[in-house]
């Protein structure tokens, strides 16, 4: 082999060695890049999974909150309906008492007007079933009054007109005035905890 061939052979060997070295470095660099890419991908994947899980938890919490609110509103609506129904039944019971009991209730309410005087206004139905001693019984309750000959537009009870002032003793007005206390009582009786 000539010295030119030896040089070429040596150059070729050096090139092969360098190519091999570059190939090894490239393989090592690729392995590092792939390892880092896997780490980055795992990290990104974990972050996405965490965000997704957090979003799912938020959606579940919002859904539960909405469900709880709708359940509470439905319960309150039902409770309100039951209270209104009971309130109406109380009023109807008061209005439809037998005559004697009905007027005893009027006398009970008249006692709240003790010391007042004026004109008593009744509805037509009550004027037609009025006890003979009605005015005397009112006087025993502390109300000195005369009876209006004209029926008034109330459903039950009476109105005591004292000049320009009217004391509304219509059963529905009395119940409305006491509605909060009645609702508290109904809540205690119907919806005991």
MOSUL-V87086 format. One record per backbone hydrogen bond with DSSP energy under -1.0 kcal/mol. NH is the residue of the N-H (numbers start at 1). CO is the residue of the C=O. Records with the same first field share a line. If there is no record, write none. Layout:
BEGIN
NH=CO  CO
END
This chain:
BEGIN
6=2
7=3
8=4
9=5
10=6
11=7
12=8
13=9
14=10
15=11
16=12
17=13
18=14
19=15
20=16
21=17
22=18
23=19
24=20
25=21
26=22
27=23
28=24
29=25
30=26
31=27
32=28
33=29
34=30
35=31
36=32
37=33
38=34
39=35
40=36
41=37
42=38
43=39
44=40
45=41
46=42
47=43
48=44
49=45
50=46
51=47
52=48
53=49
54=50
55=51
56=52
57=53
58=54
59=55
60=56
61=57
62=58
63=59
64=60
65=61
66=62
67=63
68=64
69=65
70=66
71=67
72=68
73=69
74=70
75=71
76=72
77=73
78=74
79=75
80=76
81=77
82=78
83=79
84=80
85=81
86=82
87=83
88=84
89=85
90=86
91=87
92=88
93=89
94=90
95=91
96=92
97=94
102=98
103=99
104=100
105=101
106=102
107=103
108=104
109=105
110=106
111=107
112=109
113=110
114=111
115=142
116=113
118=144
119=161
120=146
121=159
127=123
128=124
134=131
137=133
138=134
139=135
140=136
141=137
142=139
143=138
144=116
146=118
148=120
152=122
154=152
159=121
160=167
161=119
162=165
165=162
167=160
169=158
174=170
175=171
176=172
177=173
178=174
179=176
182=178
183=179
184=180
185=181
186=182
187=183
188=184
189=185
190=186
191=187
END
